[in-house]
Amino acid sequence: MKRILSLTTTFLLLISIAQAELSIREKIETKSMPSIFAAWANWFVNKPNMAYAEMTAAHDLFWSPSFGLRFEIIDGKVELLGDFQEAKRQRDELLELNPNMIFLLQINMRGASPKSWHLKGLYKDDFPWLRSSDGSQVLGSPPEQYVDLLIDFTHPKAQDVIVGQVVAVYERGLWDGIFFDFWTEKGIVLGGYRTHEEERQARIEILKRIRAAVSDDFLILVNGSPTENTFRANRNIKNYNYEGLEELGNKLLWAEESLRKPRINCLEAEGIGSELPTSPNNLRDMRLLTTLSLTHSDGFVLYTMGVGWDESHPHDSTYLDYQGAAFHRNPQYWIRHREQHDTLYHIHHHEHYWNDFWDAELGRPIGEKAQLYEEREGLFIREFTNGWVVYNRRGTEQTIEFPEEMSGVANGITARRHILPDLDGEIYLKVPVVVADLNGDGVVNILDLIIIAGAFGVEKHSNADVNGDGVVNVLDLIFVAQKIGE
């Protein structure tokens, strides 16, 4: 799997000497593309030999790991409680596998379960749950999908708890930021019990208070539609509309140009739930949306199984016979899933297979975003350190010619000229010519690793930058370590 470090003891020692934990900006600015994120579902079942931690660390961004900690209000202040040593161990294990991994904790603003182990310490008897005219608490709807009680986040006391959670997350330093779901400026999320303007003003007030309490680099990701609100830095765009590709690209560009740095814009595309995740249509759409993201942003992308509530859908044997089911938070889910598949209410909105297409090591972007190839409308191309990405929504198949031979990740063809079907995308990698024997002694060994470790962080080093991405870093260590003995 890409970015997952399989390391010898010596290699681990070298990394610990050469590299401290990356800052939030460094994580974002040094990650190799494509960058895949995990929305709640941080595992995938089509790689059965991978450990759970390896699955999680395959993603460059993940919400929402709690690391076994819980919220509690103590003497009027929101605190995080639990085994912090174990929480840090869990986090550090993932960072050893993927140093660029970003962690966000979801903050429940729209609704929550008062029985949640993670959250119940927040909700005292006087907590302002949303209530109907008869005084009863209001559930999200429909009830088979949303079992949380709605929170009146327009109430000052609820805002105190919400902001208090964010401050507690920030002060503990285990996470790089937070995530808000159900965020929209164009509609309402409290079922009409509060007006659009009341909801909007409450969100602005919450964001102002958060920004005043945290550092500029602390990340805030929201799930909703683009707006000109300048307080937040990031955007998670979902609900893929196949006919709206142009609009989707424009939304990504808006987010890239309008929102504050550091940015972590995320594009989530829902797959075709009535087909297998590995169907030709799903694989094509996965390439299409991945390359849209790569040509229009520096952000993160995810292509899911896309199954909605009560939607009949097939599964291959890999999914139904998943051996890791016993470790799922609800093992009975898999048993019922096999036996009552078409009658059990369930979703796979954020669950995903890992696509080999995502293992391509593009490096960092060099070219401008949304650049047209030869001024052909709808045909986008972008250069990266290790290759090119092409995204085609022009209406017909297109021929692309490169200045040198390039290897197509999906089509497996190595040539200067490539043909790309309409409504498809491809990653074209340079044919590598890399020398790992840095000291020229005729063999790749520990001495070559020491040369890289000594040049760590140096930009444009003549020979230690073996992958040619412009900086000597952990990717160069990984490459040379894999060549030891040759």
C-alpha positions as CSV (number, residue, x, y, z in Angstrom):
1,M,0.0,0.0,0.0
2,K,1.2,3.5,-0.7
3,R,2.7,5.5,2.2
4,I,2.6,2.5,4.6
5,L,6.1,2.1,6.0
6,S,7.4,-1.4,6.3
7,L,10.6,-0.7,8.3
8,T,13.6,-2.5,9.8
9,T,14.7,-1.5,13.2
10,T,17.7,0.4,11.8
11,F,15.4,2.3,9.4
12,L,13.1,3.3,12.3
13,L,16.1,4.5,14.3
14,L,17.2,6.7,11.3
15,I,13.7,8.2,11.0
16,S,13.6,9.0,14.7
17,I,16.9,10.7,14.5
18,A,16.2,12.5,11.2
19,Q,12.6,13.6,11.5
20,A,10.5,15.1,14.3
21,E,6.7,15.1,14.0
22,L,5.5,17.2,11.1
23,S,3.6,20.4,11.8
24,I,0.1,20.8,10.4
25,R,1.3,22.8,7.5
26,E,4.2,20.4,6.8
27,K,1.7,17.5,6.7
28,I,-0.4,19.3,4.1
29,E,2.5,20.7,2.0
30,T,4.7,17.6,1.8
31,K,2.1,14.9,1.2
32,S,2.4,12.9,-1.9
33,M,-0.6,12.8,-4.2
34,P,-3.2,11.5,-4.6
35,S,-4.4,12.0,-1.0
36,I,-7.2,9.8,0.1
37,F,-9.3,10.6,3.2
38,A,-11.5,8.5,5.4
39,A,-14.9,9.8,6.5
40,W,-15.8,7.7,9.6
41,A,-15.1,4.4,7.8
42,N,-11.3,4.1,8.1
43,W,-11.2,0.5,6.9
44,F,-11.7,-1.4,3.7
45,V,-12.2,-5.1,3.1
46,N,-10.7,-5.8,-0.3
47,K,-7.1,-5.9,1.2
48,P,-7.6,-8.8,3.7
49,N,-4.0,-9.1,4.6
50,M,-3.6,-5.6,5.9
51,A,-3.7,-4.9,9.6
52,Y,-6.3,-2.4,10.8
53,A,-3.8,0.2,11.6
54,E,-2.3,-0.1,8.1
55,M,-5.7,0.4,6.6
56,T,-6.3,3.5,8.6
57,A,-2.9,4.9,7.9
58,A,-3.4,4.4,4.1
59,H,-5.4,7.6,4.3
60,D,-3.8,11.0,4.6
61,L,-6.8,12.5,6.6
62,F,-9.3,10.8,8.9
63,W,-12.2,11.8,10.9
64,S,-13.2,11.0,13.5
65,P,-10.8,9.1,15.8
66,S,-11.5,9.6,19.6
67,F,-8.5,7.5,20.6
68,G,-10.6,6.2,23.5
69,L,-11.1,9.6,25.1
70,R,-14.4,11.1,26.3
71,F,-15.8,14.5,27.0
72,E,-16.9,15.6,30.5
73,I,-17.9,18.9,32.0
74,I,-16.0,19.5,35.3
75,D,-16.5,22.7,37.3
76,G,-18.2,24.3,34.3
77,K,-15.4,23.6,31.9
78,V,-15.4,21.0,29.1
79,E,-12.5,18.5,29.6
80,L,-11.3,15.4,27.8
81,L,-10.8,12.4,30.0
82,G,-9.3,9.0,29.6
83,D,-6.0,7.2,29.2
84,F,-3.9,9.9,27.4
85,Q,-0.8,7.7,27.2
86,E,-2.8,5.1,25.3
87,A,-4.4,7.7,23.1
88,K,-1.0,9.1,22.2
89,R,0.3,5.6,21.5
90,Q,-2.6,4.9,19.1
91,R,-1.9,8.2,17.3
92,D,1.8,7.8,17.2
93,E,1.4,4.3,15.7
94,L,-0.5,5.7,12.8
95,L,2.0,8.6,12.4
96,E,4.9,6.0,12.2
97,L,3.0,4.4,9.3
98,N,2.1,7.7,7.6
99,P,3.8,10.9,9.0
100,N,1.5,13.1,6.9
101,M,-1.7,11.8,8.4
102,I,-4.1,14.4,9.6
103,F,-6.6,13.7,12.4
104,L,-9.8,15.5,12.9
105,L,-12.3,15.0,15.7
106,Q,-16.0,15.4,14.9
107,I,-17.8,17.9,17.1
108,N,-21.6,17.3,17.3
109,M,-23.3,20.6,16.7
110,R,-26.6,19.6,15.0
111,G,-27.4,16.5,17.1
112,A,-26.0,13.8,19.5
113,S,-27.0,10.8,21.6
114,P,-27.2,11.6,25.3
115,K,-26.3,8.0,25.9
116,S,-23.0,8.1,23.9
117,W,-20.1,7.0,26.0
118,H,-17.9,9.6,24.3
119,L,-20.3,12.5,24.8
120,K,-22.8,11.8,27.6
121,G,-20.7,13.7,30.2
122,L,-21.5,16.9,28.3
123,Y,-25.3,16.8,28.5
124,K,-26.6,17.7,32.0
125,D,-30.2,18.1,32.9
126,D,-30.4,21.7,31.8
127,F,-28.7,21.1,28.4
128,P,-30.7,22.9,25.6
129,W,-31.9,20.1,23.4
130,L,-34.3,21.3,20.7
131,R,-37.9,20.9,21.8
132,S,-41.2,20.9,20.0
133,S,-44.2,23.0,21.1
134,D,-45.3,20.3,23.6
135,G,-41.9,20.3,25.2
136,S,-40.7,17.0,23.9
137,Q,-37.2,16.5,22.6
138,V,-36.8,16.4,18.8
139,L,-35.2,13.5,16.9
140,G,-33.5,13.8,13.6
141,S,-35.6,12.4,10.7
142,P,-36.3,9.9,9.3
143,P,-35.8,8.0,12.6
144,E,-34.3,4.9,11.0
145,Q,-31.4,7.1,9.7
146,Y,-31.0,9.6,12.5
147,V,-31.4,8.5,16.1
148,D,-29.7,11.5,17.6
149,L,-31.5,14.2,19.5
150,L,-31.3,17.6,17.9
151,I,-29.3,20.3,19.6
152,D,-30.5,23.9,19.8
153,F,-27.1,25.3,18.7
154,T,-28.7,28.8,18.6
155,H,-28.8,28.7,22.4
156,P,-25.8,30.3,24.2
157,K,-25.4,27.4,26.6
158,A,-25.2,24.9,23.7
159,Q,-22.7,27.2,22.0
160,D,-20.6,27.2,25.2
161,V,-20.5,23.4,25.2
162,I,-19.7,23.2,21.4
163,V,-16.9,25.8,21.7
164,G,-15.6,24.2,24.9
165,Q,-15.2,20.8,23.1
166,V,-13.1,22.4,20.4
167,V,-10.9,24.2,22.9
168,A,-10.4,20.9,24.8
169,V,-9.4,19.2,21.5
170,Y,-7.0,22.0,20.7
171,E,-5.4,22.1,24.1
172,R,-4.7,18.3,24.2
173,G,-2.8,18.5,20.9
174,L,-3.7,15.0,19.7
175,W,-5.7,16.2,16.8
176,D,-4.9,18.6,13.9
177,G,-8.4,20.1,13.9
178,I,-12.1,19.4,14.1
179,F,-15.0,18.5,11.8
180,F,-18.6,19.8,11.7
181,D,-21.3,17.7,9.9
182,F,-24.7,19.0,8.7
183,W,-23.3,22.4,7.7
184,T,-25.3,24.4,5.2
185,E,-25.9,28.1,4.6
186,K,-28.6,27.6,1.9
187,G,-31.0,25.5,4.0
188,I,-31.9,24.7,7.6
189,V,-30.8,21.7,9.7
190,L,-33.0,22.0,12.7
191,G,-36.3,20.9,11.0
192,G,-37.8,24.4,10.9
193,Y,-37.8,24.9,14.6
194,R,-35.3,27.7,14.1
195,T,-35.2,30.2,11.2
196,H,-32.5,30.1,8.5
197,E,-31.1,33.4,9.8
198,E,-31.0,32.2,13.4
199,E,-29.0,29.1,12.3
200,R,-26.7,31.2,10.2
201,Q,-25.9,33.7,12.9
202,A,-25.3,30.9,15.4
203,R,-22.8,29.2,13.1
204,I,-20.9,32.5,12.6
205,E,-20.8,33.1,16.4
206,I,-19.5,29.6,17.0
207,L,-16.8,30.0,14.4
208,K,-15.7,33.4,15.7
209,R,-15.4,32.1,19.2
210,I,-13.4,29.1,18.0
211,R,-11.0,31.1,15.9
212,A,-10.4,33.4,18.8
213,A,-9.4,30.5,21.0
214,V,-7.2,28.4,18.7
215,S,-4.1,28.9,16.5
216,D,-4.3,29.9,12.9
217,D,-3.1,26.5,11.8
218,F,-5.8,24.6,13.7
219,L,-8.0,23.0,11.0
220,I,-11.8,23.4,10.8
221,L,-13.5,21.2,8.2
222,V,-17.3,21.5,7.5
223,N,-19.6,19.3,5.4
224,G,-21.7,21.5,3.3
225,S,-22.1,23.7,0.2
226,P,-19.6,26.5,-0.7
227,T,-20.2,30.0,0.6
228,E,-18.3,33.2,0.9
229,N,-18.0,32.9,4.7
230,T,-14.3,33.6,5.4
231,F,-14.0,32.2,8.9
232,R,-13.5,28.6,8.1
233,A,-10.6,27.1,6.1
234,N,-11.9,23.9,4.5
235,R,-14.7,22.2,2.7
236,N,-16.0,18.7,2.3
237,I,-17.9,18.5,-0.9
238,K,-20.1,15.4,-1.4
239,N,-23.3,14.2,-3.1
240,Y,-21.7,13.6,-6.5
241,N,-23.9,14.7,-9.5
242,Y,-22.6,13.1,-12.7
243,E,-24.2,15.7,-14.9
244,G,-22.8,18.5,-12.7
245,L,-19.1,17.8,-13.2
246,E,-18.4,21.4,-14.4
247,E,-20.2,22.8,-11.3
248,L,-18.3,20.4,-9.1
249,G,-15.0,21.5,-10.5
250,N,-15.9,25.2,-10.1
251,K,-16.8,24.5,-6.4
252,L,-13.4,22.9,-5.8
253,L,-11.7,25.9,-7.5
254,W,-13.7,28.3,-5.4
255,A,-12.7,26.5,-2.2
256,E,-9.1,26.4,-3.2
257,E,-9.0,30.1,-4.0
258,S,-11.3,31.5,-1.3
259,L,-10.6,29.7,1.9
260,R,-7.8,30.4,4.3
261,K,-4.6,28.4,4.5
262,P,-3.7,25.8,5.6
263,R,-6.5,24.2,3.4
264,I,-7.8,20.6,3.5
265,N,-10.6,20.6,0.9
266,C,-12.1,17.2,0.5
267,L,-14.1,15.8,-2.4
268,E,-16.3,12.8,-1.5
269,A,-17.9,11.1,-4.5
270,E,-20.6,8.5,-3.9
271,G,-20.3,5.4,-6.0
272,I,-23.1,3.5,-7.8
273,G,-24.6,1.4,-5.0
274,S,-26.5,-0.9,-7.3
275,E,-23.3,-2.2,-8.8
276,L,-20.2,-3.9,-7.3
277,P,-17.5,-1.5,-6.2
278,T,-15.2,-3.1,-8.8
279,S,-17.7,-2.8,-11.7
280,P,-16.3,-1.1,-14.8
281,N,-18.7,1.9,-14.2
282,N,-17.6,2.3,-10.6
283,L,-13.9,2.0,-11.5
284,R,-14.3,4.6,-14.3
285,D,-16.2,7.0,-12.1
286,M,-13.6,6.6,-9.4
287,R,-10.8,7.5,-11.9
288,L,-13.0,10.4,-13.1
289,L,-13.6,11.9,-9.7
290,T,-10.0,11.3,-8.5
291,T,-8.5,13.1,-11.5
292,L,-11.1,15.9,-11.2
293,S,-9.8,16.4,-7.6
294,L,-6.2,16.2,-8.7
295,T,-6.5,18.7,-11.6
296,H,-8.7,21.2,-9.7
297,S,-7.3,21.1,-6.1
298,D,-4.4,20.2,-3.8
299,G,-6.8,18.5,-1.5
300,F,-8.2,15.0,-0.6
301,V,-10.6,12.7,-2.4
302,L,-12.7,9.6,-1.6
303,Y,-14.9,7.4,-3.7
304,T,-17.3,5.4,-1.7
305,M,-19.7,2.4,-2.2
306,G,-22.5,4.9,-2.4
307,V,-25.3,2.8,-0.9
308,G,-28.3,4.7,0.6
309,W,-30.9,3.6,3.1
310,D,-33.0,0.6,2.0
311,E,-31.2,0.5,-1.3
312,S,-30.8,-3.0,-2.8
313,H,-27.2,-3.6,-3.7
314,P,-24.8,-6.5,-4.5
315,H,-21.7,-7.5,-2.7
316,D,-18.8,-9.7,-3.8
317,S,-17.5,-12.5,-1.6
318,T,-14.7,-10.3,-0.4
319,Y,-17.2,-8.1,1.5
320,L,-19.6,-10.8,2.7
321,D,-16.8,-13.1,3.9
322,Y,-14.7,-10.3,5.5
323,Q,-12.5,-11.9,8.1
324,G,-12.2,-8.7,10.1
325,A,-15.9,-8.6,10.8
326,A,-15.3,-9.8,14.4
327,F,-13.3,-6.6,15.0
328,H,-16.0,-4.3,13.7
329,R,-17.6,-2.1,16.4
330,N,-20.8,-4.2,15.9
331,P,-19.9,-7.8,14.8
332,Q,-23.5,-8.8,14.6
333,Y,-23.8,-6.3,11.7
334,W,-21.9,-8.6,9.4
335,I,-23.9,-11.7,10.4
336,R,-27.2,-9.9,9.9
337,H,-25.8,-8.3,6.7
338,R,-25.2,-11.8,5.2
339,E,-28.5,-13.3,6.3
340,Q,-30.9,-10.4,5.9
341,H,-29.2,-8.2,3.3
342,D,-32.2,-6.9,1.5
343,T,-34.4,-6.4,4.6
344,L,-31.9,-4.8,6.9
345,Y,-31.8,-1.0,7.0
346,H,-28.2,0.0,6.5
347,I,-25.9,2.2,4.5
348,H,-22.4,2.1,3.0
349,H,-22.2,5.9,2.3
350,H,-18.7,6.3,3.5
351,E,-17.4,2.8,3.3
352,H,-15.0,2.2,0.4
353,Y,-12.8,-0.3,-1.3
354,W,-9.1,0.7,-1.7
355,N,-8.4,1.2,-5.4
356,D,-5.0,0.4,-6.7
357,F,-5.3,3.6,-8.8
358,W,-4.7,5.5,-5.5
359,D,-1.3,3.8,-5.0
360,A,0.3,5.9,-7.7
361,E,3.1,8.1,-6.3
362,L,2.6,11.4,-8.1
363,G,4.6,13.5,-5.7
364,R,3.7,17.1,-5.4
365,P,1.8,19.3,-7.9
366,I,3.9,21.5,-10.2
367,G,1.3,22.7,-12.7
368,E,-1.6,25.2,-12.3
369,K,-5.0,24.0,-11.3
370,A,-7.8,23.5,-14.0
371,Q,-5.3,23.9,-16.9
372,L,-6.7,23.0,-20.3
373,Y,-4.7,20.6,-22.6
374,E,-4.0,22.5,-25.8
375,E,-6.9,24.8,-25.0
376,R,-9.4,22.0,-25.5
377,E,-12.5,22.8,-23.4
378,G,-13.3,20.1,-20.9
379,L,-9.9,18.4,-21.1
380,F,-7.8,19.2,-18.1
381,I,-4.1,18.3,-17.4
382,R,-1.8,19.0,-14.5
383,E,1.9,18.2,-14.0
384,F,3.2,16.6,-10.8
385,T,6.7,15.8,-9.7
386,N,6.5,12.2,-10.9
387,G,4.0,12.5,-13.8
388,W,0.8,14.0,-15.1
389,V,-2.9,13.8,-14.5
390,V,-5.5,14.1,-17.2
391,Y,-9.3,14.5,-16.6
392,N,-11.6,14.3,-19.6
393,R,-15.2,15.6,-19.7
394,R,-14.9,17.1,-23.3
395,G,-17.6,14.8,-24.8
396,T,-15.3,12.5,-26.9
397,E,-12.2,10.4,-26.4
398,Q,-9.0,12.5,-26.6
399,T,-5.4,11.9,-27.6
400,I,-2.7,13.3,-25.4
401,E,0.9,13.4,-26.3
402,F,3.7,13.9,-23.7
403,P,7.3,15.1,-24.2
404,E,8.5,11.7,-23.1
405,E,7.3,8.1,-22.5
406,M,4.7,7.9,-19.7
407,S,3.2,4.9,-18.1
408,G,-0.6,4.9,-17.6
409,V,-1.6,3.6,-14.1
410,A,-5.0,2.3,-15.2
411,N,-4.3,1.2,-18.8
412,G,-0.8,-0.1,-18.2
413,I,0.5,1.3,-21.4
414,T,3.9,3.0,-21.7
415,A,4.1,5.4,-24.6
416,R,4.3,9.1,-25.5
417,R,0.9,9.2,-27.0
418,H,-2.2,8.1,-25.0
419,I,-5.9,7.9,-25.8
420,L,-8.3,8.8,-22.9
421,P,-12.0,7.9,-23.2
422,D,-14.7,10.5,-22.5
423,L,-15.8,10.9,-18.9
424,D,-12.6,9.2,-17.6
425,G,-9.3,10.1,-16.1
426,E,-5.8,8.7,-15.9
427,I,-2.6,9.1,-14.0
428,Y,0.5,9.0,-16.2
429,L,3.8,8.3,-14.4
430,K,7.3,9.1,-15.6
431,V,9.4,6.0,-16.3
432,P,11.8,6.2,-13.3
433,V,15.6,6.2,-13.6
434,V,16.7,6.4,-10.0
435,V,20.1,5.5,-8.5
436,A,19.9,4.2,-4.9
437,D,23.6,3.4,-4.5
438,L,24.4,6.9,-3.4
439,N,28.0,6.4,-2.3
440,G,28.9,4.4,-5.4
441,D,30.3,1.3,-3.6
442,G,28.4,-1.1,-5.8
443,V,25.7,-2.1,-3.3
444,V,22.7,-0.4,-1.7
445,N,23.2,-0.7,2.1
446,I,23.0,1.2,5.4
447,L,25.6,3.7,4.3
448,D,23.3,5.0,1.6
449,L,20.5,5.4,4.2
450,I,22.9,7.4,6.4
451,I,23.6,9.8,3.5
452,I,19.9,10.5,3.1
453,A,19.5,10.9,6.8
454,G,22.3,13.4,6.9
455,A,20.7,15.5,4.2
456,F,17.1,15.3,5.6
457,G,15.1,18.5,4.9
458,V,17.6,19.8,2.3
459,E,15.9,21.0,-0.9
460,K,17.3,20.1,-4.3
461,H,20.1,18.0,-3.0
462,S,22.0,16.6,-5.9
463,N,21.9,12.9,-5.1
464,A,20.0,12.3,-1.8
465,D,16.7,13.4,-3.4
466,V,16.4,10.1,-5.1
467,N,12.8,10.5,-6.1
468,G,13.3,14.0,-7.6
469,D,10.5,15.7,-5.6
470,G,12.7,18.7,-4.7
471,V,13.4,17.8,-1.1
472,V,15.1,15.0,0.9
473,N,12.5,13.4,3.1
474,V,11.0,10.2,4.3
475,L,10.0,9.1,0.8
476,D,13.7,9.0,-0.2
477,L,14.5,6.9,2.9
478,I,11.7,4.5,2.0
479,F,12.9,4.1,-1.6
480,V,16.5,3.4,-0.7
481,A,15.5,1.0,2.1
482,Q,13.5,-1.0,-0.3
483,K,16.6,-1.4,-2.5
484,I,18.9,-2.6,0.2
485,G,20.9,-5.6,-1.0
486,E,20.7,-4.7,-4.7
